[in-house]
Amino acid sequence: MCRRCIAACKKVQKVGAIDCINRGFQSCISTVGDHSLNDVNCTFCGQCIQACPTGALHEKESIDDVWMKLKDQDTYVVVQTAPAVRVALGEEFGMPIGSNVTGKMVTALKRLGFNKVFDTNTGADFTIMEEANEFIERVQNNGVLPMITSCSPGWVKYIEMNYPELLPHLSTCKSPHQMFGALIKTYYAKKEGIDPEKIYVVSVMPCIAKKFERQRNEMENNGMYDVDAVLTTRELARMIKQANLEFTKLEDTNFDSPMGEATGAAAIFGTTGGVMEAALRTAGDTLTGNDLDKIDFTQVRGGKGIKKATVNIADNEIKVVAASGLKNAQEILEEIKNKTADYQFVEIMACPGGCVMGGGQPIKSSKIRREVDVRKKRADALYSIDEKSVIRKSHENPVIKKIYKDFLEKPGSHIAHELLHTTYQKREKYNI
């Protein structure tokens, strides 16, 4: 009854899916009419969990399902990990906030028994290829603008419920882990001679809404879901502890090839403004036909909830805005709805600060949050990965080039649309 979860939902996210219901000793925290969260206006962002000081709220676990599949000799279990996970997982084992534990994380996943450990960053590179191509097509062919990113499933559910008339503005691209899951069950399965029906794809995400996203009917292909299970960063930490692995003492190993190679552009997906910056790098090279040297779009970086900028590419002034947190998203959507917005490209993340502060990330006490800028430390770690990367543009990734050449043909092709793009639908706020 401390009501911090209510404050997070109502004041920080401006959603108001939960509140105090009933009176006196019967008072409790619930939804309108005490209905399931599935039937009200919840976006599954998980910010209520992050605000909870007692652990009364937690995600719906998928750990048992994953353990069962790992023990099944007939199932080929593949795992992929999001960029934000690697800069937060170490905190669950007493390591400093923002520690990059990529190598130890990969080792731990291999010890847990996964057949292959891939990097969702590779999926992010595909997202950039498709999204940049879609943006350029809209600009050149008078398509619906501004185009809004669609990587955050909590945000997608929010617009479907609250602003369905603006759905044409959404990019049709699936989120990186969904794209990657589709490619694992098609391209990779064919390449390795594995029956796709025997492949079980697990995504380790900083996000709770990904659990909802993977079950959407639009995320099926040939009667199979692109992704079969989603674990949060916290769930992975629990699995590592259940396996009695001393995480801090593990050696560093690399992601498996050929689906584990990614660029610096993909790494910054985990922080607010990162998706836009990565897309602008590829769009800039495509529009100019040159290999641009200026690839750090610092205008869209930082912890501010709404960041607006004008970027000059190929003598074109492109107005962009990056917003994190659904309260800030609402402000941008109202501008678009009222036709007062003059942006061409909009990035929106459901969680304040982006994926690094996702609902599935390690929970920090209010005392720590007052003393340390957790978002900045995690985001800085991702920018450091980007700066140290040999390749920092998605379209220069040799793995991406090969898969397009051998399988997908080109960004925006028929098969790319079939596997890597999706549709959206109007959703009722309340099904009660």
N, C-alpha and C positions, 0 to 999 in steps of 0.2 A: 504493500500500500504506500510505498514511498512516492509513487507516481512519476518516477524519472522516465519510465518507458513511455508514459502518456505524453510527457513534455517533449521527448525526442520525436515522437510521431506527429504531434500536433503543432509544436512550435518550430522545431528544427526542419522537419520534412514537410510540414503543412499538409499532412494527409488526414490525420485524425481517425485512423482505423480502430483504435482502442481507446477506452475511457473507463472511468469508475462507474459500475452499474449497481443497481439495488441500493438499499439503505441499511443503516445500522450494522448489526453483526453479519448481515448477509452481503455487505458490500464486497465487491471483488473487481479485479481488472479484467475486462473482457470486451467483446465487440457489441455492436448494437443488437439487442435481442439475444445476446449470448450465442450467436451463430458462429460457425467455423470461419477461420480467417480466409478460407477458400471462397466464401460466399459474400465477403464484404470488400471494401475498397483497399485492402492491404496490397502493397506492391512487393512484399517479401524482401525489402531492402535490408532488414536485420539491424537497423540502427537502434531499435528498442533493446535488442540483446546487448549491444555495445554499451548502452546506458545502464543496464541492470547491475546493481552492486552486490547481488546475492546469488546469482546463477539460477534464479527462478525461471528465466527464459533461456531456451537454447534451440539450436537447429534440429530438424528431424534427421536423425543419424542414418547414414548408409553404410556404416562400418561393417556390420554383420553380413550384409549382402556381398560386400567386396571380399571379406575373408572367405566366404563360401566359394566364390568364384576362383579365388587364388588357390584353393585346395582342390578344385576340380581339374583333373588331368586332361579333360576333353575341351577345356576352354582356354583360349589364347587371350590372356589379359594384358591389355596395353594401358599405360597411364600417361597422361600429359599434365604439365604443371604450368599455371599462369605466371606471368612476370612478377606480380605483387607477392606471391607466396614465398619466393626465395629471399625476399628482404624482410620477412616477418616471422617465418617459421622458427628461426633460432631463438626468438624471444620466449618461446614456450619451453626452452631448455636453459634459461638463465643467461643467454647471450645478449650483448648490448642491442638496443633498439636500432634497427636499420642494418644489421649485419647481413652481408650477402653470403648465404650458405648454399649456393647452387650445387657445388660439388658434393657436399655432405648429404644434401637432400636426394640427389640422384643415387648415391650409394645406398642410402636408407631404403629407397624405393626398390632397388634391386635386391637388397637383403630380404625385403618383405615378400618377394617372390613374383613380382611382375615380369612378364616375358620381355617386354620392351618398355623403355622409359624415354618418352619423347617430350619435346619442348613446345608448349602452346605458342611460344613466340613465332615458330614457323607458321602456325595458323594465322597469327597476327600479320605476318608479311603477306599472306594471301588476301587477308581482309583489306590491307592497304592497296594492293594491286587492283582489287575489284572496286573498292570505294573511290579511289582516285580516278579510275576510269569512268565510273558512274558520274562523279562530280564534273569531270571535263565534258562528258556527253550532255549533261544538263545545261552547262554554261553555253556550249556551242550550239545546242539545238533548242534553246528556249524552253528547257524543261522546268519542272517545279522547283523553285528556289524560295528561301534557302533550303539546302539539303541538310538534314540533321542526321548525325551518326546514330547507329542502332546496335552498338556493342553492349550496352547495359540493359539487361533484361528487366530489372526493376523499373527503369525509366520507360522501356517499351510498354510494359503493362500499365504504367501511369498514363501515358498518352492515349492508349487504347480505351481506358476508362473515362478519362476526363476531357480529352480533346480529339475525339475520333475524326472530326472534320479536317484535322491537320495531318492525318496519317500519310497522305501523298508526299509530304515533305520528308518523311523518313527514308533513309537509305534502305535499299532492299537487301543489303548484305547481311548474312548471318554473322553472329559473333565469332571471334577466332576459334574458340574450342569446338563450336558446332561445325564450322568449316573443316577443321582438322579431323573431327570424328568422321565426317562424310568421306574425306580423302583416305583415311585409314581403312575404311570398309569398302573402298572401291579401288583406287590406285594402288595402295600398299598391299591390299589383299591379293590383287591380281599379280602384282610384281613378285610377291613372295609365295604365291600358290597356296594361299590359305582360304578356306571357306569363310566368307564374311559372316555367316550365321554363327560361326564358332568364335568370332572375335568379340570381346567384351571391353568396351572403351570406358575408362575411368578418368574423369577430369578433376584435378585438385585446384580449387578456386578460392579466391578471397571473398567470394560472393555467395549469399544464400539464395538469391533469386535465380541463380543458375540451376538450382534443383528443380524449380518450376519450369524454366526455359527448356530443359532437356526433354520434358514430357509433353511439350506442345505438339499437336498433330502436324504442324508445319515442319517440324524437325525430323520427319521420317523420310526414308528413301528406300524403295523396294521392300516396304513392309518392315523395315528395321529403323530403330532410332539411331541418329548419328552418334549420340553419347548414351551409355547405359547407366552410369552412376556418377554422381557428383559428390566429392568430399570437400569440406571446407579446410582451411589451413589448420584449424583447431582439431578437426577430426583426424587429419594426417598425423598430427603430433600425438594424439591418443593412440593411434595404431603403432607408431614407433615405440611408444612407452609399453604398450601391450606386448610387443615383440622383444622387450628387454634390451633394446639397442642403446648403447651409450653414444648418443648423437654427437656430442661435442668432440668425441675421440675418433669419429669415422674419418677415413681418408677421403679425398676428393676424387670423383670420377666424372666422366663426361656423359652427356646425353647420347643415346643410341642414334646411329645414322641409318637411313638417309633423312629421317624426318626430325632430326634434332638440331639442325643447323639454322640459325636465325641471325637477324641483323640488330644493330643498336636501335633502329627505328621501332622494332617490335618490343624491345625492352621497356620503352617509355609509355607503352599502352597502359601501364598500371597506375599512372598518376594523371590527375586532371590536366587537360590540355595536350596530353601525349598523343592521343589518336589523331587529333588535328595536325599536330606538328609532323608526325610521321607521314600523313597523307599529303601535306604540303610539300614535303621533300620530293616525293614521287611525282606529284602533279606539276611541280616546278620544272623538273627535268623533262617531263613529257611535253609540256607546253612550249618550252624554249628550245628543245632539241639539244640542249647542252647539259654538261655535267656541272651543275651549280656548286660553287664552293660554300656559299652561305646556306647552311642547312639547320642552324640553331635558331628556331623561331621563339626567342625568349619572351616575346610579348604575351604568349598564351601560357606561360609558366607561372608558378606561384600559388599561394594558398587562398587567394581572393576568390570568393564564391562565383563572381562573374567577371570575366576578362575579355575586353573588346579590343580589337586591333585591326589595322589595315595593312595588308601584305601586298607588295608589288611583285608580280610575277609576269614575265614576258610583256611588260608595259601594260599589264592589266592590274587595276587596283581591286583586290579581293578583300571584302570586309568579312571578318570572322568574329565569332564569340564562343568562348568556352565557359560552360556553367556546370557547377557540381552541387549536388543537393537538390531535392525536388522542389523546395521552396524557391530556389533561384531559377529552376527550370520553368516554374509557373510564370515568373516575371517575363522570361524570354518568349514563352508561348503566347502570353497575352499581347505582346508586341506584334508577333506574327499574325495572330488572329485579328488584331485591329488594323493590320496593314501599315503599322508605323515602323516596322523593322526594315532595315536596308542591308541586312547581312546576306552573303551568298552561302556561307558554310557555318554550321553550328554544331558544336560538340556538347553533348549533355551526358553527365554521369549521375546516377541516382544517389550515390553516397557522397557526402561532403568531403572533398579532398580527393575523390576518385577511388579506384580499386584498392589502393594502399590502405584505405580506411574502411574497407568493405565490412559487411556484417559478419563475415566468416573469419575475420582476422583475429589474432590474439587480443584479448580484452585488457585494456589498461585502466587502472583506477583513476578516479577524478584527481587524486593528488598527483599522480605521475603526469596526467594530461595538463595540469596547471604548471608543472615544473619543466616539462619537456615538450617541444613541438614534434610530436610523434609523426605526423604527416610529413613534415619536412625531412626528417631523418630517413624515413623509408623512401620518399621520393628522390632525395639526393643519391641514395644507393642505386636507384634505377638509372638516374642520369649519369652516374659514374660508369655503370655497365655500358651505356650508350657511347660515352666518350672514349672508352677503352676498346670498343669494337673495331675490328678491321674494316668491316662493311657496315655502313650506317644508313643505307637506303634500301628499302624492301625490294625494288626492282633489280638490284644488283646481286641479290642472293642467288648463287649458282643452283641451289636446290630448287628454288622457285622457277628459275629459267628452264630447268630440265623438265619439271613436271608440266609446265605449260607446253613445252615443245612435244613431250611424249604423250600427254593425256588431255590437258585442258584447252589446248590450241592457243587461246589468247584471252586476256581479260574481257569479260562480257560476252564470251562465246555461248553457244546454246548449252553445251555441257556444263560450263561454268555456272550459268544461271540455274541449271537443273540441280546442281550439287551445292552451290555456295550462296545462293540467294533464297529469299523467303517472301512471305506475304504477311499482312497483319489484319486484324479484325477489330471491329467495335466490340467492347466488352461492357456489360452492365456493371455498375458499381456494386449493386446489391442483388444477389440472387436468393432472396428470402421470401 
